[in-house]
């Protein structure tokens, strides 16, 4: 876990808007020349899919059209035009295992030929739950299909067991598409508002949710003072508006205040699993009441889990027993949740892919990635910084590492970001399209990291020609 502060303002050089536009035009020409088959596929796809993609986020890559993928193995992917890319996006954590890891592929194949959608338990579910307890120190586990589902389910459980209706999240958080979390602090008034772009909310999220800045302990005290919040839902370090690390003592205060006010603490480790085998929770000894995680735990196959403390599990079991005849219409669970394919691949992933030794190697490479980016920042005296959390790292176009969501949002530079992403793509490097994030997987090599450093250098150098 680290951050590096850039040069002071007196010694830095800014990037001219005209330079970004000039370089972007050059990169667009290169992109279009190298992706004709993707264009053909996109033109065809627009006749049967909205915007020519099966999910709108796929449009976020800054090329003229989406890149259609042919295959992926380990840390590399190949598009339909035959372009090979080093993948540091890794499906925005979904493929943190690397693409098609052998153990997961073999487990999935073996499970598929023997059936997988029974809506009944299998032995792998026991093994996985025992392993999750060892890694995250919560004793009881349940399954869902996505981290969004897991977060939805545990918020329902939290409200049911506490008798409270509200939740609390941090400004510019991300917990999937959970309705209650689409709330931010207005940039001017600092009052809670529905997050811009929130599509068709069932109700105004200010009615269901309180929102404060990450790392703001006095605001946390004030928000929980009325004892009307069922749960705080939090990433232990923010990741989706950029990596924002907790201040020293923040998690101690968060746990003390939530316990004192009878508020449940839910830790979402879906991205912060990059911290180690037990995520940030295991590495730093956090003590949540509930933990959720999805994306990489089944090597990218849709699956998620959530863990409960003994006290909560006992209360939830009692409630479930009282309502067992209608448990299938209570809003928690799903027909395919906990299916045998999911548990086969989770087991293979935890047992053979996302291991202690793999995390050690991945973090070492993230450190090297960070050093490479910092060397370019230093060479060109840029007012930029680089930040790391375990095997995840990214750079920012600002002179100080953001401390909370508002600072992170203010540091966004969409035009420059689009250029850096497209320039990297044209040089065979794929970054996460939502920000400047790179993730290491067990198959990532030092040569891959060095290739990114060269691409980053070339992209920056072009801005000053």
N, C-alpha and C positions, 0 to 999 in steps of 0.2 A: 504494500500500500504506500504510494508515494505521490508527491507532486513536485514540480519544478517551476520556480518563478522565473519569468523572463527578465530582460534588461529593463532598467528604469527608463522613463519617458525621454530623458535627455539623450539617451544613446541609441534609441530605436529608430527604425525607418518604417513608414507606413506603406501600404499597398494602394496604389492609385486605382480608382474606379475604372478609368480608361484602360489600364493595363489588364484588369480582370476581364473586361469585355473583349479586348483584342485577343487575349489568350483563349478565352472561351470559344470564340469563333474558329480559331485554329483547331481546337480540340473537337468541335462539332464536325468539321470537315473530315478529320481523321476517323472519327466514330462512324460516320455514314459510309465512308469508303470500306470499312472493315466489317460492317454488319448488314449486308444486303439480304441475307436469308432471314434474319430477324425481322427486317422490314416487311418482307413478303409474308411471313407468318403473322405479323401484327396486322397487316392489311386484311388478311383472311379472317383473323380472330375478331376484328371489329364488326364483322357481320353476325356474330353469334354471342359475343361477350361484351358487356358494358365497358367501353373504352379499350376493348381488345385485350383485356386481362381478366383472369378469374377472381382476382381480389385487388381492390383499388390501390393498396399500398405498393404494388409492384410497379406503379408508375413513378415512384419517388426517385428512381435512379435518373440522373440528369442527362441521359442521352436523348436523341430526337425521338426514339421509340424504345420500347422495352427490349432487353436482351433475352432471347429465348435460350434455355439451357438444354444441352444434350445429355450430359453426364457429370458425375462428380465422384471423386475418390480421395479420401484423406483430406488434405488441405487445398486440393486443386479442383477446379471445375472447367468444363469445356462447353462452349456455346455451339449453336447450330451452324455457325460459320467456321467452326474449327478453331476459334480463338481460345487459348488456354489462359486461365487466370489463377493467381494465388488468392484463395478465398479467406479474407480476414473478417468478412461479414458473418459467415457461417450461419446463414439463416437467422440473423439477429439473435443468436444464442441457441436456436433450435438444433443446429448441427455442431454444437461445441465439442461433440465427440469426434468430429471429422465426418466426412461423408462416407456412408456405407462401411462403418467399422465391421471387421470380419465377424467378431463375436456376436454382435447384434444381428447381423444379416443371417448368420447360421441359426440363431435362436428363433428369429422371426420365421424363417423358412420351415424349420422343424415344427413350429407351433401351427402354422397355416395348414400344413398337410394333415394335421390331426384335429382341426377345428379350433375356433377361437371365440365364438360369440355364444356362450352358453347361458349367460346371466346366472352363473353359479361359480363358486370359488374354485381355485386351483392351488396346488402346493406352492407354486412360485409366489403367490400373494403373501404367504406366510414368510418365506425367505426374505422377500423385499421389505415387509413391515419390520422384521427383526433387524435388517441392515439399516433401515431408516432410523430406527430407534438408536442404534449404535452411533450413527453419524450426527444426528440432530438432537438426541437426548429427550425426545418426546415419546411416550410409551404406546400411544394408540393411533392407528392410521386408517384413512379411508381414501378412496380413489375417485378421480373425475377424469374428464377428457382433456381439459386445458387448464392453464393456470387461472384464466378468467373464470371458468366454472368453479374451480376450487375456492377462489376468493368470494364469489357470489354465495357459495354454500356456507362458508364459515361466517360471513356477515349475517346470514339468516340465523345460524346457530347462536352467534353472539347476542343478537337482539332477543332471541327466544329465551336464552338462559339468564340474561341480565334484566330483562323487562324494560330495557332502554331502547330508544328508537334511533338515536343519531350515531354517526361514526365520525372519526376524525382522520384526515389525511394531510399530507404535506404538499405545499404549493408546487405545481408542475410534476406531481407524482405520476407514475404509470403502473397500473395493476390490471392490464388488459382492458376489456370493454365493459367493465363494471360500472353501471349507471351512476352509482353514488360517488365515484371518484372523478367524474368529469367536472371539476370545480377548481377555480384558481382565484388568486387575489388580483383584483383589478390593478393594472400597472400604475394608475394615477391615484385613485382613491384608497387603494389597499383594502377594499371591501370584497367579500366573497361574491363571485359571479360564475355563471355557467361558462365552462371553458369554450373559447371560440372554436367553431367547427363541430360542436356537440350536435349530433344528428338526432332529431326527434326525441328528445328526452321525455320520459313518461311524466316527470314532474320537475320543477325547479330544484336542482341539487342543493341549493341553499336551505331547503326544507329538511333534507336528510343528512346533511354533512357539514361539519366544521372544517375549515382549512387554515393552516398556519404555515409559517416558514420552517423549513428544516433547520435544525440547530438552535431554534429559538426556545429556550427553556422557560422564560417568563410567559411567553405566549401559550406554551403548553399548559402551564399551571392555570392560567386564566381560562383556557378553553375547557378544562376538565373540572373546574371548580364547582360547577352546578350539578355534578353527578348525573348528567343526562346523556353521556356518551357510552354506548355499549362497548366500542372497541376502537383502538388506534390501529389502522392498517398502514404498515410502513415497510419500505425496503430499508435494510439496515444501512445501506449507503445508496443514495439516489443514482440512477444510471441512465434514465431515458431522456433527460435534458442535459446529459453529460454526467460524468462521474463527480458526485459531490460527496466527499467523505465526512463522517460525523466528527464533530469537535471532540477533543478529549473530555470524558465525563458525560457526554450527551446521552449515551445509552444507559449509563447508571442512573441518571436523572429520569430518563424516560420510563425505566422499569419501576423506579421508586414512586413516581407520581401516579402511574397507572395502577399500581397495587394499592396505594393509599386512597385513591378515589373509586376503587372497585371497577376500574375500566380494564377490559381485556386487551392484551397486546398480541397483535397478529403480525408476524414477520413474513414477508414475501421474499423468498430466496430465488425466484425464477431467473433473475439476472446475476444476483450476487453469489450464486453457486461458483462463480469464477474465483472466489476467495479461497476455495479449497474443497476437499471431499465432503466436509460438513457445512459448506457455505460460510458466510460471515458468522452465523450463529455458532457453528462448531469451532471455528478458528478463534473467536474472541469470547466464547463462553456466555453468549446471550441466553436469557431464560424466558422465551415467549410462552404465552398460554397456548397459542396456535401457530403453526407454520405451514406455509403453502409453497409448492414448487411445481413447475411444469417444464415445457420446452425440451431441454436436453436429456432429461432423465431416461427417456426411452429412445435415445439416439434420433430424435426427430419424429418418431411415430407419435401421433396424438395421445398424450397421457399426462396426467398430473396426479399429485397426492396432497393430502393435508393431514397434519398431525395434531393431536389434542393432548393436553395434560391429563393426568389421571382424574383430577377433580371434574374437569369439563366432560371427559369421556363418560364418567359415571352419571353425571346429570343428563347428558344427551341420551345415554342408553335408557335411563329411566323414562324420559319423555317419549322415546321411540317405542318402548314396551307398552306404554299407556295408549299409544296411537298406532300399534302395529298393523291394524287392519286398513289403515289409510296412509301408510308410510310412503307409498309410491306416488302420492299426489301432494306431498308436503313441500315441494320446491327444492329438495336436496336429493341428489342422485341422478341417475340416467340409465337408459337401457344398455348402452354400451360402456358405461363407466365400469372400470375394474375388469375389463375383458381379458381373456387369457393371453392374447397377443401383446397387449400392453405390458402385462406383468412379465412375460417371457423376455421382452426386450429391455424392460427396466432392470431385471435381474442380470442379464448379460452385460448391460452398460455399467452397472455399479460394481459387478464382480470383475470385469475384465477391461473396461475402457476408462472410466473416470475414477482411476485409482490414485492412491497416494503418490506413487512414483510418477504417474502421468501429470499430476498437478505440479509437482516439483519442476519437471521439465518445462511445462507450459509457462509457469511463472518466470523461470529464468529467461525464456524467450521474450516474454512481455517486458522484462527489464531491458533486454537488448533493443527491443523495438523503441522503447522510451528513450534510451540513450541515443539511438540513431536520429529520432525526431529532434531531440534537444540539440544535437550537433549541428543540424541545419538551421534551427532557430538561432543558435549562437553565431554561426557563420554569417548569416544575413542580418543579424541584429534586429530580429523581428519582435514586436510586442505580443508574442504568443506564449502560451504555456502548454505543458503536457502533464497529464495526470494518469495514474495507474491504480487499479484495484485487482490484485491477484494476477490472473492471466488476461485481464482486460485492460486496454489503455486507449487514450485518445488525446488529441490536441485541441486547443481552443484559440480563437482569434481575439485574445484579450491579454492584458499584462499581469493580471492576478487571477489565481484559481478561484472560481465562484464558490461562495459559501452557502448559497441557498438557491431556490428555484428562480426567484426574481432576478438575481444577479446572473444566473445562467442564461435565462431568456434574453436578458439585455445584451449578452455577449454574442448572440447568434448573428451570423453574417451570411445570409442565405446565398447571395450571389457568389461570394468567394468560396463558400462551401461547395456549391455545385461545380465550380471550376475545378477545385482540388479533387473532387470525386471523379469527375469525367477524365481529368488528366491522368489520375491513377489507373482508371479502367483502361484507358488507351495504352497504358504501359504494363498491362497484365496484372493489375492489383485491384481487388474488389474490397471496398470498405463498406461499413454499414450506412445505408443511404439516409438515415434519420439524423445522424451526427457523424463526427469524425472518429468513429470507434473502430478499433481492431481487436479481435479476439483470437487467442491461440487455441489450437486443438492438439491432441496427442500426436498428430501427424505433421504438424508445422515444424519446419526446420530453420536453422540459422540462415541458410541460403535464402529462404523465403523472406525472412525478416530483413536481410541485407538488400533484397530486391525492392522491398518497400522503401527503404532508406534512399536508394538511388532514385526511385520514382518520385519520392517526396522532394528530393533535392532538385531534380529536373523541373518539377512543377513550380517550385518556388523561384528557381533561377529564371525561368521564362517570364516571370512577372516583372523583372528588373532589366530585361534586355532592351 
